[in-house]
Amino acid sequence: MRIGAHVSVAGGLARVVGNATAVGCESLQVFVSNPRGWAPPPVDPAGDERFRAELAAAGLGPLFVHAPYLVNFASAGPVTRERSRAVVAATLAKAAAIGAAGVVVHAGHAQASGRAAGLASSREALLPLAAAAALAGGADLVLELTAGTRGALAARFEEMAELLAACDHHPRLKVCMDTCHAHAAGYDLSDPISVTKALDELFATLGDRVVLIHA
């Protein structure tokens, strides 16, 4: 297990390694585009190569990239689904270019369409993205458990298992558990005993799909 932080990219990727080492990171997560917009990450092959070299020299990793918050493959709106697909595809390409292990994507909400339709539209988007990542030898898609608000597709561990099953358990699909989201979704994390119980349930349900915990 390696401990890190979400590191600021203010001033560009060139500052990330210094920001990470300054706070004692072993691993790290970054945004590579506006987290609240649809614009794709910038293309900068030379800068990406320098960043990879600096990351390796500092002994940092694994690196994760967080996709924009607007992504929702379970949306009832075709425009949102297409924008989600496009920005995640671009983020996966950027993640591969900078040597990231995975791209974290919120599992999404199906408030308007309903759960069955949300699972179906998520499958329709996720399988081609996962297949393309596998062919390119790039980053995994890391589906993050959400906080359990109305229409949440995967807030509970068993719901995430259902989403993975809907996607044929594609090997490029992994899982991120966020402790704040888990608490909001009803898991008791108030003391060491309850935390151990929740983590036992997490790994019993999702096994080695869990590659990242946002603590």
Phi, psi and chi 1 to 4 in degrees:
 res  aa     phi    psi   chi1   chi2   chi3   chi4
   1 MET       -  133.1 -179.2  171.4   61.1      -
   2 ARG  -121.0  139.8  -69.8  173.2   66.8   83.1
   3 ILE  -106.6  135.7  -52.1  -63.2      -      -
   4 GLY  -149.4 -157.8      -      -      -      -
   5 ALA  -150.4  162.8      -      -      -      -
   6 HIS   -79.0  120.0 -173.5  101.1      -      -
   7 VAL  -105.4  137.7  177.1      -      -      -
   8 SER   -64.1  141.4  171.2      -      -      -
   9 VAL  -110.0   18.1  -66.8      -      -      -
  10 ALA   -58.2  126.1      -      -      -      -
  11 GLY    91.3   -1.2      -      -      -      -
  12 GLY   100.0  169.6      -      -      -      -
  13 LEU   -60.0  -24.2  -76.3  174.9      -      -
  14 ALA   -60.4  -22.0      -      -      -      -
  15 ARG   -96.3   -7.4  -65.6 -165.4  173.7 -175.5
  16 VAL   -64.8  -47.5  165.5      -      -      -
  17 VAL   -60.2  -43.8  170.5      -      -      -
  18 GLY   -63.0  -41.3      -      -      -      -
  19 ASN   -63.2  -39.2  -69.0  -18.4      -      -
  20 ALA   -70.9  -44.8      -      -      -      -
  21 THR   -68.5  -29.5   54.5      -      -      -
  22 ALA   -63.7  -28.4      -      -      -      -
  23 VAL  -106.1   12.0  -66.4      -      -      -
  24 GLY    79.1   26.7      -      -      -      -
  25 CYS   -67.2  145.7  -75.3      -      -      -
  26 GLU  -101.2  -41.0  -62.5  172.5  -33.3      -
  27 SER  -125.4  177.5   60.8      -      -      -
  28 LEU  -162.5  163.2   67.6  158.6      -      -
  29 GLN  -133.6  146.5  176.8  178.8  -81.9      -
  30 VAL  -141.9  161.4  -64.2      -      -      -
  31 PHE   -93.3  146.6  -71.4  117.6      -      -
  32 VAL  -116.8    4.3  -68.6      -      -      -
  33 SER  -155.4  175.9   61.9      -      -      -
  34 ASN   -58.5  118.8 -179.2   -2.5      -      -
  35 PRO   -67.8  -14.6   22.6  -32.6      -      -
  36 ARG  -117.1   28.3  -57.5 -169.8 -175.1  -81.5
  37 GLY  -143.0  176.0      -      -      -      -
  38 TRP  -102.3   -3.8  -68.0  113.7      -      -
  39 ALA   -64.2  138.4      -      -      -      -
  40 PRO   -72.9  162.2   28.4  -35.6      -      -
  41 PRO   -64.3  153.0  -15.1   27.7      -      -
  42 PRO   -68.7  148.1   23.8  -32.9      -      -
  43 VAL   -95.8  121.0  176.1      -      -      -
  44 ASP  -151.8   76.1 -179.9   12.3      -      -
  45 PRO   -55.5  -42.6  -25.2   34.9      -      -
  46 ALA   -66.8  -43.7      -      -      -      -
  47 GLY   -65.0  -38.9      -      -      -      -
  48 ASP   -63.3  -40.5  -66.3  -15.4      -      -
  49 GLU   -65.7  -41.3 -170.3   61.6   34.4      -
  50 ARG   -62.5  -42.1  -75.9 -165.8  -58.3  -89.5
  51 PHE   -62.0  -45.0  174.5   72.2      -      -
  52 ARG   -58.4  -42.7  -71.6 -176.6   71.8  145.4
  53 ALA   -65.6  -41.9      -      -      -      -
  54 GLU   -66.0  -39.4  -69.4  168.2    3.7      -
  55 LEU   -61.5  -46.1 -158.0   69.7      -      -
  56 ALA   -65.6  -41.4      -      -      -      -
  57 ALA   -64.3  -32.0      -      -      -      -
  58 ALA   -83.5   -7.5      -      -      -      -
  59 GLY    71.1   25.2      -      -      -      -
  60 LEU   -90.6  140.9  -70.6  169.6      -      -
  61 GLY   154.8  161.1      -      -      -      -
  62 PRO   -73.6  157.3   28.0  -35.2      -      -
  63 LEU  -101.2  133.6  165.1   68.9      -      -
  64 PHE  -119.7  147.9  -69.5   92.7      -      -
  65 VAL  -112.8  134.6  171.3      -      -      -
  66 HIS   -98.7  126.7 -158.7  -60.5      -      -
  67 ALA   -71.4  162.0      -      -      -      -
  68 PRO   -57.0  149.1  -28.7   36.6      -      -
  69 TYR   -67.4  -21.2  -64.7  127.4      -      -
  70 LEU   -72.3  -16.1  -61.8  176.9      -      -
  71 VAL   -59.6  128.8  169.9      -      -      -
  72 ASN  -153.0   94.8 -176.1   11.0      -      -
  73 PHE   -70.9  -15.6  -66.2  128.3      -      -
  74 ALA   -92.8    4.4      -      -      -      -
  75 SER   -61.0  147.5  171.8      -      -      -
  76 ALA   -75.5  -16.3      -      -      -      -
  77 GLY   -91.4  123.9      -      -      -      -
  78 PRO   -63.3  -30.3   18.9  -29.8      -      -
  79 VAL   -66.5  -44.8  172.7      -      -      -
  80 THR   -62.7  -41.9  -64.6      -      -      -
  81 ARG   -62.4  -41.8  -67.0 -161.0  -56.5  -88.4
  82 GLU   -70.1  -41.3  172.8   52.6   27.4      -
  83 ARG   -62.8  -37.8  -76.1  177.8  170.2  175.5
  84 SER   -62.8  -46.1  -63.3      -      -      -
  85 ARG   -60.7  -44.8 -175.3 -151.5   61.4   76.1
  86 ALA   -65.9  -44.5      -      -      -      -
  87 VAL   -72.6  -32.7   76.8      -      -      -
  88 VAL   -70.9  -38.5  170.5      -      -      -
  89 ALA   -60.5  -44.0      -      -      -      -
  90 ALA   -66.7  -36.4      -      -      -      -
  91 THR   -69.0  -38.1  -55.7      -      -      -
  92 LEU   -62.6  -40.0  -80.8  164.9      -      -
  93 ALA   -64.3  -43.3      -      -      -      -
  94 LYS   -64.8  -42.0 -176.4   70.0  169.7 -176.7
  95 ALA   -60.3  -42.0      -      -      -      -
  96 ALA   -63.2  -38.8      -      -      -      -
  97 ALA   -66.3  -30.9      -      -      -      -
  98 ILE  -101.6    7.0   63.0  174.5      -      -
  99 GLY    78.8   27.9      -      -      -      -
 100 ALA   -76.6  149.5      -      -      -      -
 101 ALA   -80.0  -29.0      -      -      -      -
 102 GLY  -164.0  159.7      -      -      -      -
 103 VAL  -113.3  120.0  171.2      -      -      -
 104 VAL   -85.1  127.0  179.7      -      -      -
 105 VAL  -130.9  128.9 -179.0      -      -      -
 106 HIS   -63.1  141.3  -72.1  174.9      -      -
 107 ALA   -65.5  -21.6      -      -      -      -
 108 GLY    97.6  173.1      -      -      -      -
 109 HIS  -131.6  142.9  -68.0   74.9      -      -
 110 ALA  -124.2   45.4      -      -      -      -
 111 GLN   -61.3  -43.4 -176.8  171.8  -21.7      -
 112 ALA   -83.1  -36.8      -      -      -      -
 113 SER   -89.1  -26.3   59.6      -      -      -
 114 GLY    97.9  157.1      -      -      -      -
 115 ARG   -62.4  -45.3 -178.4  168.8 -177.2   78.7
 116 ALA   -61.0  -43.7      -      -      -      -
 117 ALA   -68.0  -37.2      -      -      -      -
 118 GLY   -64.2  -41.3      -      -      -      -
 119 LEU   -64.1  -41.0  -73.1  169.1      -      -
 120 ALA   -65.4  -44.7      -      -      -      -
 121 SER   -70.9  -31.5   63.2      -      -      -
 122 SER   -66.5  -42.7  -65.6      -      -      -
 123 ARG   -59.3  -44.8  170.7 -168.5  168.4   89.0
 124 GLU   -59.4  -35.4 -176.7  180.0   -4.7      -
 125 ALA   -85.8  -43.0      -      -      -      -
 126 LEU   -72.2  -38.8  -72.2  168.9      -      -
 127 LEU   -62.8  -46.6  -78.8 -179.7      -      -
 128 PRO   -63.9  -37.4  -22.5   33.4      -      -
 129 LEU   -64.8  -43.0  -71.6  167.0      -      -
 130 ALA   -66.1  -39.7      -      -      -      -
 131 ALA   -65.2  -41.3      -      -      -      -
 132 ALA   -65.2  -39.3      -      -      -      -
 133 ALA   -63.6  -39.0      -      -      -      -
 134 ALA   -65.5  -42.2      -      -      -      -
 135 LEU   -65.5  -35.9  -77.8  174.1      -      -
 136 ALA   -83.0   -7.9      -      -      -      -
 137 GLY    66.0   28.8      -      -      -      -
 138 GLY   -96.1 -150.9      -      -      -      -
 139 ALA   -76.0  152.7      -      -      -      -
 140 ASP   -75.9  160.4  -69.8  -31.3      -      -
 141 LEU   -94.2  119.5  -93.9  168.9      -      -
 142 VAL  -108.6  108.0 -175.5      -      -      -
 143 LEU   -84.0  122.5  -55.3  175.4      -      -
 144 GLU   -94.1  127.5 -177.8  175.3  -16.0      -
 145 LEU   -60.8  137.0  -71.1  144.7      -      -
 146 THR  -102.8 -175.3   57.4      -      -      -
 147 ALA   -88.6   -0.6      -      -      -      -
 148 GLY    87.2   19.5      -      -      -      -
 149 THR   -70.5  171.9   52.1      -      -      -
 150 ARG   -54.9  129.8 -173.8  177.1  176.3 -172.4
 151 GLY    83.9    3.0      -      -      -      -
 152 ALA   -57.2  132.4      -      -      -      -
 153 LEU   -79.8  -34.4 -156.0   64.5      -      -
 154 ALA  -150.3   81.0      -      -      -      -
 155 ALA  -101.4  -37.9      -      -      -      -
 156 ARG   -90.4  153.0  -55.7  -70.6  -63.3 -177.9
 157 PHE   -60.0  -40.3  -55.3  155.2      -      -
 158 GLU   -68.7  -26.7   66.1  -86.3   11.0      -
 159 GLU   -70.1  -38.7  -67.6  170.8  -17.2      -
 160 MET   -64.3  -39.1 -179.5   61.1   79.6      -
 161 ALA   -60.5  -37.6      -      -      -      -
 162 GLU   -67.0  -39.4 -174.6  179.6    6.8      -
 163 LEU   -64.3  -43.2  175.6   55.9      -      -
 164 LEU   -62.9  -40.2  -68.2  173.9      -      -
 165 ALA   -64.3  -38.7      -      -      -      -
 166 ALA   -62.3  -25.6      -      -      -      -
 167 CYS  -100.4   22.9  -64.7      -      -      -
 168 ASP    58.4   27.0  -57.5  -29.6      -      -
 169 HIS    49.7   44.8  -62.2  103.3      -      -
 170 HIS   -54.9  132.6 -165.9  -73.7      -      -
 171 PRO   -63.6  -17.9   18.6  -30.7      -      -
 172 ARG   -87.0   -0.8  -77.4  -73.2  179.6  165.8
 173 LEU   -97.9  119.3  -64.0  178.8      -      -
 174 LYS  -118.6 -175.7  -51.4  -63.9 -175.3 -178.8
 175 VAL  -134.4  141.0  174.3      -      -      -
 176 CYS  -118.2  130.6  168.1      -      -      -
 177 MET  -106.1  125.3 -178.6  -95.8 -141.8      -
 178 ASP  -104.8  124.2 -179.3  -60.1      -      -
 179 THR   -67.3  -34.4   57.1      -      -      -
 180 CYS   -65.9  -44.5 -176.7      -      -      -
 181 HIS   -62.7  -43.4  -67.5  171.0      -      -
 182 ALA   -62.1  -41.8      -      -      -      -
 183 HIS   -61.1  -44.8  175.8   73.2      -      -
 184 ALA   -65.5  -29.5      -      -      -      -
 185 ALA   -81.9   -1.6      -      -      -      -
 186 GLY   109.8    3.3      -      -      -      -
 187 TYR   -84.2  133.3  -68.3   96.9      -      -
 188 ASP   -81.8  116.3 -177.9    5.5      -      -
 189 LEU  -123.7   32.8  -56.1  174.9      -      -
 190 SER   -86.3  -13.7   59.4      -      -      -
 191 ASP  -156.4  167.9   57.9   62.1      -      -
 192 PRO   -57.5  -36.4  -28.6   36.9      -      -
 193 ILE   -66.1  -45.4  -67.3  174.5      -      -
 194 SER   -69.5  -34.7   62.3      -      -      -
 195 VAL   -63.4  -45.1  168.1      -      -      -
 196 THR   -60.4  -42.0  -61.5      -      -      -
 197 LYS   -61.8  -44.8 -179.9  179.7  177.6 -178.4
 198 ALA   -64.8  -42.6      -      -      -      -
 199 LEU   -68.0  -37.0  -70.4  175.9      -      -
 200 ASP   -59.4  -42.0  -75.9  -12.3      -      -
 201 GLU   -66.8  -41.0 -177.9  179.3  -14.5      -
 202 LEU   -56.7  -52.0  171.1   71.2      -      -
 203 PHE   -75.3  -28.3  -71.9  105.1      -      -
 204 ALA   -66.8  -33.2      -      -      -      -
 205 THR   -86.1  -39.4  -53.7      -      -      -
 206 LEU  -117.7   -9.7  -63.8  167.2      -      -
 207 GLY    55.5 -138.9      -      -      -      -
 208 ASP   -79.1    7.4   60.9    4.7      -      -
 209 ARG   -68.3  -24.2  -66.0  -75.3  172.6  156.4
 210 VAL   -77.2  112.7 -177.9      -      -      -
 211 VAL  -116.6   -8.7  -64.7      -      -      -
 212 LEU  -151.0  137.2  178.2   62.9      -      -
 213 ILE  -123.4  123.4  -68.8  179.5      -      -
 214 HIS   -86.2  110.8  -73.1  164.7      -      -
 215 ALA  -104.3      -      -      -      -      -
